[in-house]
Amino acid sequence: MAGTAGKIGASPPGRPSAADSTKGDRTRRRLLDAAAAQIARTGPAGVSLGSIAADAGLKTGSIYFHFASKDELIATVLAEGLRETLRLLNDALAAVPDTTDARARLRAAVRAHLVALHELNDYATIVLAQWAGDELPAAAEFRALRKCYGKLWAELIADAQRGGVLPGGDSPRDVRDLLFGAMNSALGHRKWSPDTQTGALTRLLRLDAPDA
């Protein structure tokens, strides 16, 4: 993507702008964005603190003012990516009127997830990787956030099943994981947009019917 693709540092909604942050905040963000881009390309084993610092336009020693180790830097990238994804989901759900049914909430959640994938491209690639945080002691916060995100989605699926929006009988977690697979596959496309993918999934799941 052009422009701010894959960078949390581009001041998305809910984050302070560059003018409002300190020099230390901006340096930390440059390191996180550089680390996310490199890890997304090569995996954690293929990066070094020196190469990350170079991509951020800094000296290697600057990293240690912000992160104690490579593992801590990677864990922070993971947590930042998922924290921002969770914020986008919560904001989207908060904007859905209480009077609408589970169909509207699920539509909003689908779009929020796809927006996160699109806006946080490098971070999203890392968060979705099979290795992501499972054997990294420093990634406890990421694992807690991932559990929270998965639980919230399972609840959305269960609500949709109870309301007749989705067929019942299947485990909400299984349905959630299938839906995650469909949404996450967008990262494999060269050009895509959240609106186009949301429209396709909305029609597939028949979420385009009028709200009850």
Backbone as ProteinMPNN parsed JSONL, in Angstrom:
{"seq_chain_A": "MAGTAGKIGASPPGRPSAADSTKGDRTRRRLLDAAAAQIARTGPAGVSLGSIAADAGLKTGSIYFHFASKDELIATVLAEGLRETLRLLNDALAAVPDTTDARARLRAAVRAHLVALHELNDYATIVLAQWAGDELPAAAEFRALRKCYGKLWAELIADAQRGGVLPGGDSPRDVRDLLFGAMNSALGHRKWSPDTQTGALTRLLRLDAPDA", "coords_chain_A": {"N_chain_A": [[0.842, -1.186, 0.0], [0.346, 2.273, -0.555], [1.704, 5.329, 0.844], [0.794, 5.534, 4.153], [0.876, 2.857, 4.768], [0.777, 0.044, 6.839], [1.789, 1.299, 9.087], [1.571, 2.168, 12.372], [2.391, 4.468, 13.39], [1.392, 6.53, 11.854], [-0.501, 8.095, 12.999], [-3.335, 7.129, 13.483], [-6.95, 7.286, 14.082], [-7.586, 8.071, 17.475], [-5.011, 8.02, 18.385], [-2.312, 10.098, 19.528], [-1.273, 12.914, 17.545], [1.71, 13.532, 15.57], [2.56, 16.036, 16.287], [1.699, 16.266, 18.861], [3.089, 14.407, 20.327], [6.053, 13.356, 22.135], [9.611, 13.699, 21.441], [10.841, 11.335, 22.143], [8.665, 9.564, 22.029], [8.146, 9.613, 19.296], [10.518, 8.567, 18.264], [10.461, 6.012, 19.35], [8.205, 5.038, 18.023], [9.112, 5.052, 15.359], [11.029, 3.031, 15.518], [9.386, 0.821, 16.138], [7.763, 0.692, 13.823], [9.729, 0.21, 11.874], [10.7, -2.248, 12.784], [8.383, -3.818, 12.553], [8.008, -3.816, 9.762], [10.325, -5.158, 8.876], [10.185, -7.663, 10.224], [7.806, -8.635, 9.189], [8.587, -9.171, 6.605], [10.726, -11.034, 6.808], [10.464, -12.648, 9.071], [11.029, -13.222, 12.619], [13.566, -14.319, 13.12], [15.144, -13.429, 11.097], [15.919, -10.81, 11.442], [17.814, -8.092, 12.87], [18.819, -6.061, 15.653], [20.484, -4.045, 14.838], [19.922, -3.744, 12.079], [17.263, -2.981, 12.194], [17.457, -0.55, 13.579], [18.941, 0.874, 11.685], [17.13, 1.047, 9.535], [15.29, 2.671, 10.731], [16.656, 4.972, 10.799], [18.459, 5.426, 12.846], [20.992, 4.986, 15.423], [22.261, 1.843, 16.608], [22.496, 1.709, 19.398], [20.506, 3.423, 20.257], [18.184, 1.993, 20.44], [18.158, 0.726, 22.912], [17.341, 2.581, 24.729], [14.691, 2.378, 24.678], [13.849, -0.281, 24.447], [14.646, -3.306, 26.046], [15.643, -5.562, 24.846], [15.831, -7.586, 21.846], [13.731, -9.431, 21.862], [11.896, -8.138, 23.514], [11.271, -5.93, 21.946], [10.068, -7.172, 19.702], [7.869, -8.359, 21.0], [6.519, -6.071, 21.777], [5.821, -4.952, 19.312], [3.99, -6.91, 18.469], [1.993, -6.664, 20.473], [1.228, -3.977, 20.122], [0.137, -4.018, 17.531], [-2.092, -5.739, 17.846], [-3.471, -4.445, 19.868], [-4.265, -2.085, 18.63], [-5.898, -3.156, 16.652], [-7.924, -4.238, 18.224], [-8.906, -1.891, 19.315], [-10.002, -0.643, 17.043], [-12.063, -2.445, 16.492], [-13.66, -2.252, 18.843], [-14.394, 0.455, 18.688], [-15.884, 0.44, 16.335], [-18.035, -1.223, 17.033], [-19.135, 0.256, 19.092], [-20.251, 2.312, 17.711], [-22.52, 1.287, 16.596], [-25.977, 1.462, 16.771], [-27.898, 0.757, 19.738], [-30.38, -0.255, 19.234], [-30.311, -1.853, 17.013], [-29.93, -5.136, 15.45], [-28.106, -8.283, 15.85], [-27.049, -8.646, 13.369], [-26.208, -6.169, 12.314], [-24.162, -5.566, 14.083], [-22.349, -7.61, 13.542], [-21.733, -7.076, 10.876], [-20.431, -4.61, 11.211], [-18.245, -5.455, 12.717], [-16.904, -7.168, 10.951], [-16.09, -5.342, 8.972], [-14.419, -3.696, 10.54], [-12.34, -5.446, 11.245], [-11.245, -5.953, 8.726], [-10.46, -3.385, 7.996], [-8.462, -3.003, 9.886], [-6.605, -4.935, 9.012], [-5.916, -3.787, 6.59], [-4.977, -1.165, 7.165], [-2.97, -1.636, 9.007], [-0.951, -3.157, 7.847], [1.798, -4.391, 7.907], [2.007, -4.908, 10.677], [-0.29, -6.456, 11.012], [0.348, -8.705, 9.47], [2.347, -9.845, 11.032], [1.041, -10.325, 13.48], [-0.738, -12.288, 12.692], [0.891, -14.393, 12.058], [2.045, -17.798, 12.356], [3.941, -18.293, 14.314], [3.532, -16.321, 16.13], [4.169, -14.968, 19.091], [3.746, -17.214, 20.772], [5.841, -18.661, 21.947], [7.338, -16.77, 23.153], [8.448, -15.316, 25.9], [8.257, -12.625, 26.642], [5.967, -11.772, 25.447], [3.528, -11.754, 26.834], [1.481, -9.868, 27.182], [0.542, -9.568, 24.573], [-0.527, -12.157, 24.139], [-2.626, -12.144, 25.966], [-4.207, -10.086, 24.913], [-4.837, -11.215, 22.44], [-6.408, -13.364, 23.245], [-8.554, -11.969, 24.36], [-9.535, -10.64, 22.09], [-10.279, -12.791, 20.461], [-12.254, -13.934, 22.092], [-14.2, -11.934, 22.143], [-15.002, -11.918, 19.466], [-16.05, -14.541, 19.272], [-18.266, -14.263, 20.919], [-19.734, -12.417, 19.432], [-20.381, -14.005, 17.212], [-21.881, -16.017, 18.475], [-24.071, -14.503, 19.399], [-25.152, -13.77, 16.932], [-25.918, -16.262, 15.996], [-27.863, -16.99, 17.887], [-29.742, -15.049, 17.329], [-30.647, -15.821, 14.875], [-29.345, -14.863, 12.696], [-27.045, -16.082, 11.745], [-26.629, -19.547, 10.902], [-27.363, -21.933, 13.459], [-25.939, -24.452, 15.676], [-23.277, -25.046, 15.089], [-20.03, -24.694, 16.599], [-19.393, -21.532, 18.014], [-16.728, -20.678, 18.108], [-15.513, -22.214, 16.115], [-16.852, -21.272, 13.844], [-16.083, -18.603, 13.991], [-13.287, -18.881, 13.546], [-13.266, -19.835, 10.931], [-14.338, -17.617, 9.646], [-12.368, -15.732, 10.26], [-10.304, -16.839, 8.723], [-11.292, -16.401, 6.13], [-11.379, -13.581, 6.058], [-8.723, -12.864, 6.666], [-7.361, -13.817, 4.507], [-7.286, -11.825, 2.683], [-4.928, -10.44, 2.872], [-3.223, -11.727, 1.212], [-3.731, -10.77, -1.268], [-2.818, -8.555, -3.88], [-3.926, -6.03, -4.482], [-6.512, -4.652, -2.74], [-9.508, -3.702, -0.989], [-10.968, -2.653, 2.118], [-13.729, -2.093, 1.96], [-14.606, -3.399, -0.378], [-14.045, -6.108, 0.237], [-15.56, -6.375, 2.559], [-18.116, -6.041, 1.496], [-18.305, -8.345, -0.114], [-18.171, -10.429, 1.816], [-20.359, -9.742, 3.351], [-22.475, -10.209, 1.598], [-22.088, -12.952, 1.167], [-22.537, -14.044, 3.716], [-25.065, -13.223, 4.056], [-25.614, -10.836, 5.339], [-26.601, -8.525, 4.461], [-29.248, -8.138, 4.611], [-32.179, -6.282, 5.711], [-31.935, -4.725, 8.94], [-33.351, -6.081, 11.941]], "CA_chain_A": [[0.0, 0.0, 0.0], [1.109, 3.505, -0.589], [1.467, 6.266, 1.939], [1.018, 5.15, 5.538], [0.593, 1.44, 4.903], [1.489, -0.753, 7.81], [2.425, 2.1, 10.119], [0.746, 2.715, 13.431], [2.899, 5.81, 13.634], [0.758, 7.516, 10.992], [-1.508, 8.76, 13.812], [-4.714, 6.788, 13.197], [-7.855, 7.821, 15.088], [-7.375, 7.584, 18.829], [-3.611, 8.162, 18.77], [-1.867, 11.482, 19.408], [-0.564, 13.249, 16.312], [3.148, 13.733, 15.757], [2.769, 17.319, 16.949], [1.347, 16.14, 20.272], [3.931, 13.423, 20.983], [7.412, 13.786, 22.441], [10.636, 13.156, 20.557], [11.021, 9.937, 22.524], [7.532, 8.811, 21.489], [8.304, 9.488, 17.843], [11.625, 7.637, 18.031], [9.953, 4.671, 19.67], [7.305, 4.63, 16.948], [9.933, 4.733, 14.19], [11.616, 1.711, 15.752], [8.334, -0.186, 16.029], [7.369, 0.564, 12.426], [10.833, -0.438, 11.161], [10.722, -3.65, 13.202], [7.219, -4.487, 11.959], [8.251, -4.013, 8.329], [11.343, -6.19, 8.676], [9.707, -8.967, 10.69], [6.785, -9.076, 8.24], [9.268, -9.674, 5.406], [11.693, -12.122, 7.002], [10.271, -13.384, 10.309], [11.865, -12.676, 13.694], [14.944, -14.806, 13.09], [15.893, -12.788, 10.03], [16.178, -9.395, 11.699], [18.731, -7.768, 13.962], [18.589, -4.724, 16.188], [21.234, -3.112, 14.012], [19.214, -3.48, 10.823], [16.05, -2.239, 12.535], [17.874, 0.819, 13.873], [19.346, 1.507, 10.425], [15.919, 1.374, 8.775], [14.63, 3.771, 11.427], [17.529, 6.136, 10.731], [19.021, 5.617, 14.179], [22.101, 4.127, 15.801], [21.785, 0.661, 17.332], [22.401, 1.989, 20.823], [19.271, 4.15, 20.556], [17.115, 1.043, 20.732], [18.16, 0.324, 24.315], [16.627, 3.578, 25.516], [13.265, 2.082, 24.568], [13.59, -1.721, 24.565], [15.783, -3.965, 26.687], [16.144, -6.666, 24.031], [15.104, -7.865, 20.602], [12.474, -10.098, 22.213], [10.96, -7.133, 24.031], [10.843, -5.136, 20.792], [9.116, -7.988, 18.939], [6.659, -8.488, 21.805], [5.823, -4.783, 21.744], [5.218, -4.866, 17.981], [2.816, -7.78, 18.492], [0.967, -6.08, 21.333], [0.742, -2.74, 19.504], [-0.718, -4.369, 16.409], [-3.364, -6.303, 18.29], [-4.169, -3.409, 20.637], [-4.902, -1.179, 17.669], [-6.974, -3.931, 16.029], [-9.002, -4.319, 19.208], [-9.502, -0.553, 19.431], [-10.841, -0.446, 15.867], [-13.272, -3.256, 16.666], [-14.492, -1.664, 19.891], [-14.943, 1.713, 18.178], [-16.915, 0.104, 15.351], [-19.21, -1.75, 17.73], [-19.724, 1.345, 19.874], [-20.985, 3.184, 16.795], [-23.755, 0.613, 16.175], [-27.056, 1.783, 17.722], [-28.363, -0.35, 20.576], [-31.665, -0.76, 18.744], [-30.119, -2.761, 15.886], [-29.76, -6.538, 15.82], [-26.761, -8.854, 15.776], [-26.578, -8.546, 11.986], [-25.483, -4.905, 12.168], [-22.924, -5.663, 14.853], [-21.422, -8.491, 12.831], [-21.266, -6.313, 9.713], [-19.457, -3.618, 11.69], [-17.049, -6.173, 13.161], [-16.208, -7.633, 9.746], [-15.41, -4.207, 8.352], [-13.349, -3.247, 11.434], [-11.218, -6.385, 11.113], [-10.629, -5.734, 7.419], [-9.782, -2.086, 8.064], [-7.225, -3.235, 10.637], [-5.666, -5.627, 8.123], [-5.497, -2.878, 5.526], [-4.229, -0.035, 7.698], [-1.833, -2.093, 9.814], [-0.498, -4.269, 7.019], [2.957, -5.1, 8.457], [1.642, -5.386, 12.012], [-1.265, -7.53, 10.849], [1.067, -9.892, 8.986], [3.065, -10.439, 12.164], [0.066, -10.813, 14.46], [-1.376, -13.491, 12.158], [1.885, -15.44, 11.806], [1.887, -18.975, 13.205], [4.87, -18.246, 15.439], [3.3, -15.073, 16.86], [4.105, -14.799, 20.528], [3.455, -18.401, 21.582], [7.019, -19.109, 22.699], [8.086, -15.567, 23.493], [8.034, -14.961, 27.266], [7.956, -11.198, 26.748], [4.727, -11.463, 24.724], [2.354, -12.091, 27.653], [0.407, -8.914, 26.902], [-0.02, -9.938, 23.272], [-1.353, -13.353, 24.267], [-3.849, -11.744, 26.672], [-5.012, -9.323, 23.961], [-5.34, -12.156, 21.432], [-7.49, -14.1, 23.886], [-9.666, -11.036, 24.478], [-10.077, -10.402, 20.75], [-10.957, -14.012, 20.042], [-13.469, -14.11, 22.899], [-15.184, -10.96, 21.682], [-15.533, -12.405, 18.198], [-16.885, -15.715, 19.537], [-19.527, -13.751, 21.461], [-20.486, -11.843, 18.307], [-20.902, -15.127, 16.429], [-22.937, -16.667, 19.272], [-25.239, -13.617, 19.355], [-25.732, -13.872, 15.595], [-26.581, -17.57, 15.905], [-29.082, -16.934, 18.701], [-30.702, -14.177, 16.666], [-31.031, -16.35, 13.578], [-28.582, -14.198, 11.635], [-26.215, -17.166, 11.242], [-27.159, -20.858, 11.303], [-26.876, -22.458, 14.726], [-25.489, -25.84, 15.656], [-21.822, -25.123, 15.04], [-19.34, -23.961, 17.644], [-19.067, -20.149, 17.648], [-15.292, -20.561, 17.887], [-15.203, -22.774, 14.798], [-17.367, -20.324, 12.851], [-15.173, -17.45, 14.075], [-12.007, -19.184, 12.913], [-13.506, -19.889, 9.489], [-14.501, -16.237, 9.193], [-11.024, -15.145, 10.308], [-9.564, -17.326, 7.558], [-11.786, -15.701, 4.941], [-10.974, -12.175, 6.113], [-7.264, -12.73, 6.67], [-6.826, -14.165, 3.187], [-7.149, -10.592, 1.899], [-3.529, -10.018, 2.894], [-2.525, -12.378, 0.109], [-4.05, -10.09, -2.524], [-1.967, -7.392, -4.109], [-4.755, -4.839, -4.354], [-7.829, -4.935, -2.183], [-9.993, -2.64, -0.118], [-11.878, -3.145, 3.154], [-15.129, -1.988, 1.541], [-14.894, -4.463, -1.339], [-14.057, -7.388, 0.942], [-16.717, -6.367, 3.454], [-19.294, -6.281, 0.669], [-18.335, -9.751, -0.528], [-18.522, -11.263, 2.967], [-21.722, -9.389, 3.749], [-23.389, -10.95, 0.717], [-21.904, -14.386, 1.402], [-23.164, -14.4, 4.991], [-26.416, -12.663, 4.018], [-25.713, -9.779, 6.359], [-27.1, -7.333, 3.799], [-30.696, -8.029, 4.825], [-32.512, -5.179, 6.631], [-31.853, -5.028, 10.365], [-34.649, -6.305, 12.573]], "C_chain_A": [[0.878, 1.236, 0.0], [0.871, 4.316, 0.662], [1.805, 5.69, 3.28], [0.818, 3.665, 5.777], [1.446, 0.788, 5.966], [2.122, 0.018, 8.931], [1.409, 2.607, 11.128], [1.16, 4.161, 13.686], [2.279, 6.883, 12.772], [-0.395, 8.229, 11.686], [-2.924, 8.432, 13.395], [-5.611, 7.354, 14.274], [-7.575, 7.23, 16.46], [-5.949, 7.682, 19.305], [-3.211, 9.628, 18.65], [-1.131, 11.713, 18.1], [0.903, 13.454, 16.626], [3.428, 15.025, 16.507], [2.527, 17.238, 18.453], [2.253, 15.176, 21.027], [5.323, 13.992, 21.231], [8.39, 13.196, 21.432], [10.873, 11.686, 20.86], [9.91, 9.057, 21.987], [7.707, 8.574, 19.999], [9.442, 8.533, 17.485], [11.184, 6.201, 18.275], [9.055, 4.161, 18.544], [8.074, 4.285, 15.681], [10.564, 3.357, 14.326], [10.577, 0.602, 15.593], [7.925, -0.398, 14.571], [8.463, -0.135, 11.607], [10.9, -1.918, 11.502], [9.57, -4.416, 12.568], [7.462, -4.787, 10.48], [9.255, -5.132, 8.081], [10.843, -7.578, 9.074], [8.649, -9.516, 9.744], [7.428, -9.687, 6.996], [10.034, -10.96, 5.671], [11.408, -13.022, 8.197], [11.249, -12.891, 11.36], [13.319, -13.113, 13.636], [15.791, -14.054, 12.077], [16.226, -11.328, 10.267], [17.178, -9.248, 12.848], [18.417, -6.366, 14.442], [19.321, -3.681, 15.345], [20.495, -2.748, 12.733], [17.926, -2.696, 11.073], [16.39, -0.777, 12.802], [18.248, 1.555, 12.587], [18.131, 1.922, 9.605], [15.16, 2.534, 9.412], [15.459, 5.051, 11.394], [18.191, 6.461, 12.05], [20.259, 4.74, 14.364], [21.573, 2.981, 16.659], [21.596, 0.946, 18.815], [21.129, 2.717, 21.209], [18.14, 3.214, 20.953], [17.01, 0.774, 22.227], [17.599, 1.394, 25.246], [15.141, 3.25, 25.592], [12.93, 0.611, 24.818], [14.844, -2.411, 25.092], [16.416, -5.038, 25.807], [15.343, -6.767, 22.744], [13.762, -8.512, 20.901], [11.442, -9.091, 22.724], [10.429, -6.265, 22.899], [9.804, -5.903, 19.982], [7.794, -8.114, 19.694], [5.843, -7.203, 21.781], [5.149, -4.568, 20.395], [3.932, -5.697, 17.942], [1.675, -7.142, 19.282], [0.374, -4.817, 20.712], [-0.223, -3.052, 18.362], [-2.073, -4.874, 16.85], [-4.163, -5.3, 19.12], [-4.91, -2.455, 19.715], [-6.06, -1.873, 16.958], [-8.181, -4.009, 16.96], [-9.69, -2.967, 19.365], [-10.429, -0.281, 18.249], [-12.141, -1.226, 15.976], [-14.201, -2.632, 17.697], [-15.143, -0.363, 19.425], [-16.079, 1.44, 17.189], [-18.189, -0.394, 16.023], [-19.908, -0.661, 18.537], [-20.566, 2.265, 18.994], [-22.292, 2.565, 16.303], [-24.848, 0.92, 17.196], [-27.524, 0.553, 18.498], [-29.636, -0.99, 20.051], [-31.518, -1.748, 17.588], [-29.838, -4.182, 16.365], [-28.317, -6.999, 15.627], [-26.185, -8.77, 14.372], [-25.736, -7.286, 11.786], [-24.167, -4.941, 12.924], [-21.893, -6.525, 14.134], [-20.884, -7.811, 11.576], [-20.179, -5.327, 10.119], [-18.154, -4.282, 12.099], [-16.231, -6.659, 11.97], [-15.433, -6.484, 9.114], [-14.238, -3.728, 9.218], [-12.125, -4.148, 11.314], [-10.487, -6.152, 9.791], [-9.916, -4.388, 7.35], [-8.453, -2.236, 8.804], [-6.181, -3.923, 9.761], [-5.083, -4.669, 7.085], [-4.591, -1.766, 6.049], [-2.943, -0.452, 8.413], [-1.11, -3.241, 9.123], [0.666, -5.053, 7.619], [2.639, -5.695, 9.825], [0.67, -6.561, 11.912], [-0.593, -8.819, 10.402], [1.766, -10.612, 10.134], [2.101, -11.059, 13.163], [-0.552, -12.128, 14.004], [-0.406, -14.642, 11.924], [1.742, -16.589, 12.803], [2.772, -18.911, 14.446], [4.469, -17.196, 16.467], [3.123, -15.251, 18.367], [3.963, -16.039, 21.378], [4.629, -18.831, 22.451], [7.909, -17.935, 23.088], [7.64, -15.092, 24.874], [7.615, -13.5, 27.404], [6.608, -10.83, 26.148], [3.472, -11.802, 25.516], [1.186, -11.151, 27.367], [-0.257, -9.235, 25.571], [-0.943, -11.141, 23.4], [-2.664, -13.031, 24.974], [-4.779, -10.97, 25.73], [-5.612, -10.236, 22.897], [-6.513, -12.968, 21.994], [-8.741, -13.225, 23.987], [-10.338, -10.818, 23.126], [-10.854, -11.624, 20.255], [-12.255, -14.241, 20.793], [-14.566, -13.17, 22.437], [-15.817, -11.406, 20.366], [-16.424, -13.633, 18.383], [-18.246, -15.296, 20.086], [-20.389, -13.13, 20.367], [-21.127, -12.943, 17.459], [-22.053, -15.795, 17.178], [-24.21, -15.821, 19.272], [-25.941, -13.72, 18.006], [-26.448, -15.209, 15.404], [-27.887, -17.573, 16.699], [-30.161, -16.088, 18.032], [-31.14, -14.659, 15.3], [-30.328, -15.69, 12.412], [-27.648, -15.194, 10.953], [-26.837, -18.49, 11.679], [-26.559, -21.298, 12.636], [-26.349, -23.874, 14.561], [-23.993, -26.014, 15.612], [-21.217, -24.295, 16.171], [-19.049, -22.535, 17.19], [-17.573, -19.959, 17.382], [-14.896, -21.095, 16.52], [-15.652, -21.82, 13.693], [-16.478, -19.08, 12.81], [-13.883, -17.711, 13.327], [-12.143, -19.297, 11.395], [-13.643, -18.481, 8.914], [-13.172, -15.494, 9.221], [-10.223, -15.556, 9.074], [-9.975, -16.599, 6.284], [-11.311, -14.254, 4.92], [-9.461, -12.028, 5.974], [-6.635, -13.068, 5.319], [-6.657, -12.934, 2.307], [-5.705, -10.121, 1.847], [-2.716, -10.646, 1.77], [-2.788, -11.732, -1.239], [-3.207, -8.835, -2.666], [-2.735, -6.09, -3.917], [-6.125, -5.243, -3.831], [-8.234, -3.766, -1.303], [-10.926, -3.23, 0.923], [-13.331, -3.126, 2.708], [-15.504, -3.097, 0.568], [-14.998, -5.816, -0.651], [-15.237, -7.482, 1.907], [-17.988, -6.655, 2.669], [-19.427, -7.734, 0.269], [-18.752, -10.657, 0.625], [-19.939, -10.981, 3.448], [-22.746, -10.149, 2.901], [-23.297, -12.448, 0.961], [-22.637, -14.843, 2.656], [-24.589, -13.889, 5.115], [-26.629, -11.65, 5.155], [-26.255, -8.487, 5.763], [-28.613, -7.207, 3.902], [-30.981, -6.863, 5.78], [-32.419, -5.626, 8.078], [-33.244, -5.183, 10.956], [-35.026, -5.11, 13.44]], "O_chain_A": [[2.005, 1.226, 0.495], [-0.038, 4.034, 1.442], [2.965, 5.379, 3.548], [0.605, 3.261, 6.92], [2.666, 0.948, 6.0], [2.928, -0.542, 9.674], [0.506, 3.372, 10.792], [0.357, 4.973, 14.146], [2.608, 8.058, 12.94], [-1.188, 8.902, 11.026], [-3.666, 9.328, 12.992], [-5.116, 7.855, 15.284], [-7.351, 6.027, 16.59], [-5.672, 7.459, 20.483], [-3.708, 10.333, 17.773], [-0.446, 10.821, 17.599], [1.299, 13.539, 17.789], [4.394, 15.119, 17.264], [3.071, 18.029, 19.224], [2.196, 15.126, 22.256], [5.72, 14.981, 20.616], [8.037, 12.301, 20.663], [11.081, 10.883, 19.951], [10.161, 7.937, 21.542], [7.451, 7.479, 19.497], [9.344, 7.779, 16.517], [11.499, 5.297, 17.501], [9.133, 2.994, 18.159], [7.728, 3.324, 14.994], [10.626, 2.601, 13.356], [10.854, -0.432, 14.985], [7.76, -1.536, 14.132], [8.165, -0.969, 10.752], [11.128, -2.752, 10.625], [9.755, -5.538, 12.097], [7.159, -5.881, 10.005], [9.065, -5.957, 7.187], [11.051, -8.551, 8.349], [8.59, -10.724, 9.515], [6.877, -10.615, 6.402], [10.0, -11.881, 4.854], [12.044, -14.067, 8.334], [12.212, -12.203, 11.023], [14.21, -12.371, 14.052], [17.018, -14.039, 12.181], [16.765, -10.669, 9.378], [17.356, -10.147, 13.669], [17.816, -5.574, 13.716], [18.831, -2.566, 15.164], [20.449, -1.58, 12.347], [17.542, -1.85, 10.265], [15.706, 0.125, 12.319], [17.908, 2.727, 12.42], [18.101, 3.017, 9.045], [14.472, 3.289, 8.724], [15.028, 6.089, 11.896], [18.458, 7.625, 12.349], [20.531, 3.857, 13.55], [20.565, 3.126, 17.351], [20.634, 0.471, 19.42], [20.704, 2.646, 22.363], [17.246, 3.593, 21.71], [15.91, 0.612, 22.756], [17.403, 1.134, 26.433], [14.421, 3.766, 26.446], [11.86, 0.293, 25.336], [15.956, -2.136, 24.642], [17.582, -5.387, 25.991], [14.311, -6.115, 22.581], [12.76, -8.182, 20.267], [10.258, -9.186, 22.4], [9.253, -5.903, 22.898], [8.77, -5.344, 19.614], [6.723, -7.99, 19.099], [4.612, -7.245, 21.767], [4.03, -4.059, 20.336], [2.907, -5.237, 17.439], [0.537, -7.088, 18.816], [-0.838, -4.606, 20.766], [-1.274, -2.423, 18.242], [-3.096, -4.481, 16.289], [-5.394, -5.302, 19.08], [-6.044, -2.065, 19.99], [-7.088, -1.251, 16.692], [-9.322, -3.862, 16.522], [-10.908, -2.9, 19.527], [-11.523, 0.253, 18.431], [-13.202, -0.728, 15.597], [-15.399, -2.497, 17.451], [-16.307, -0.106, 19.729], [-17.104, 2.121, 17.203], [-19.292, -0.025, 15.621], [-21.134, -0.658, 18.65], [-21.488, 2.92, 19.48], [-23.091, 3.246, 15.66], [-24.658, 0.659, 18.384], [-27.54, -0.557, 17.966], [-29.942, -2.136, 20.383], [-32.486, -2.41, 17.216], [-29.545, -4.403, 17.54], [-27.433, -6.212, 15.289], [-24.967, -8.815, 14.197], [-24.676, -7.334, 11.162], [-23.164, -4.403, 12.454], [-20.705, -6.203, 14.121], [-19.706, -7.955, 11.249], [-19.143, -5.219, 9.462], [-17.076, -3.739, 11.857], [-15.003, -6.57, 11.979], [-14.262, -6.633, 8.765], [-13.179, -3.392, 8.689], [-10.995, -3.66, 11.284], [-9.257, -6.155, 9.747], [-8.872, -4.274, 6.708], [-7.442, -1.664, 8.397], [-5.012, -3.539, 9.765], [-3.9, -4.741, 6.751], [-3.561, -1.462, 5.447], [-1.957, 0.285, 8.422], [-0.703, -4.2, 9.78], [0.545, -6.26, 7.825], [2.966, -6.85, 10.097], [0.797, -7.543, 12.643], [-0.922, -9.9, 10.892], [1.773, -11.842, 10.195], [2.312, -12.175, 13.636], [-0.859, -12.99, 14.828], [-0.835, -15.756, 11.623], [1.364, -16.377, 13.955], [2.399, -19.414, 15.506], [5.013, -17.182, 17.571], [2.054, -15.637, 18.841], [4.049, -15.946, 22.602], [4.434, -19.31, 23.568], [9.105, -18.108, 23.325], [6.557, -14.52, 25.004], [6.724, -13.176, 28.189], [6.146, -9.702, 26.316], [2.442, -12.111, 24.918], [0.035, -11.584, 27.316], [-1.481, -9.179, 25.455], [-2.032, -11.145, 22.827], [-3.706, -13.583, 24.621], [-5.993, -11.173, 25.747], [-6.762, -10.055, 22.497], [-7.491, -13.224, 21.291], [-9.852, -13.688, 23.728], [-11.565, -10.813, 23.031], [-11.946, -11.498, 19.702], [-13.244, -14.688, 20.212], [-15.73, -13.562, 22.348], [-17.028, -11.284, 20.179], [-17.451, -13.751, 17.715], [-19.264, -15.904, 19.756], [-21.61, -13.286, 20.36], [-22.278, -12.822, 17.04], [-23.085, -16.103, 16.582], [-25.31, -16.361, 19.157], [-27.17, -13.755, 17.938], [-27.472, -15.274, 14.724], [-28.899, -18.099, 16.234], [-31.351, -16.377, 18.156], [-31.921, -13.986, 14.627], [-30.679, -15.932, 11.257], [-27.477, -15.159, 9.735], [-27.499, -18.549, 12.715], [-25.381, -21.06, 12.902], [-26.317, -24.42, 13.458], [-23.483, -27.041, 16.058], [-21.813, -23.325, 16.638], [-18.517, -22.335, 16.098], [-17.194, -19.164, 16.521], [-14.05, -20.514, 15.841], [-14.924, -21.588, 12.728], [-16.16, -18.568, 11.737], [-13.426, -16.865, 12.559], [-11.24, -18.902, 10.657], [-13.131, -18.188, 7.834], [-12.876, -14.714, 8.316], [-9.549, -14.731, 8.457], [-9.135, -16.228, 5.465], [-10.886, -13.756, 3.878], [-8.982, -11.161, 5.243], [-5.513, -12.654, 5.026], [-5.96, -12.99, 1.293], [-5.298, -9.472, 0.883], [-1.644, -10.152, 1.42], [-2.161, -12.086, -2.237], [-2.923, -8.145, -1.687], [-2.251, -5.163, -3.269], [-6.806, -6.08, -4.423], [-7.402, -2.944, -0.921], [-11.612, -4.214, 0.644], [-14.09, -4.039, 3.034], [-16.587, -3.674, 0.668], [-15.923, -6.584, -0.917], [-15.842, -8.544, 2.055], [-18.84, -7.421, 3.118], [-20.52, -8.298, 0.304], [-19.582, -11.548, 0.449], [-20.637, -11.889, 3.9], [-23.742, -10.661, 3.411], [-24.314, -13.14, 0.962], [-23.279, -15.894, 2.664], [-25.245, -14.088, 6.138], [-27.665, -11.623, 5.819], [-26.362, -7.474, 6.455], [-29.2, -6.278, 3.346], [-30.117, -6.496, 6.576], [-32.774, -6.756, 8.413], [-34.192, -4.516, 10.54], [-36.09, -5.107, 14.059]]}, "name": "protein", "num_of_chains": 1, "seq": "MAGTAGKIGASPPGRPSAADSTKGDRTRRRLLDAAAAQIARTGPAGVSLGSIAADAGLKTGSIYFHFASKDELIATVLAEGLRETLRLLNDALAAVPDTTDARARLRAAVRAHLVALHELNDYATIVLAQWAGDELPAAAEFRALRKCYGKLWAELIADAQRGGVLPGGDSPRDVRDLLFGAMNSALGHRKWSPDTQTGALTRLLRLDAPDA"}
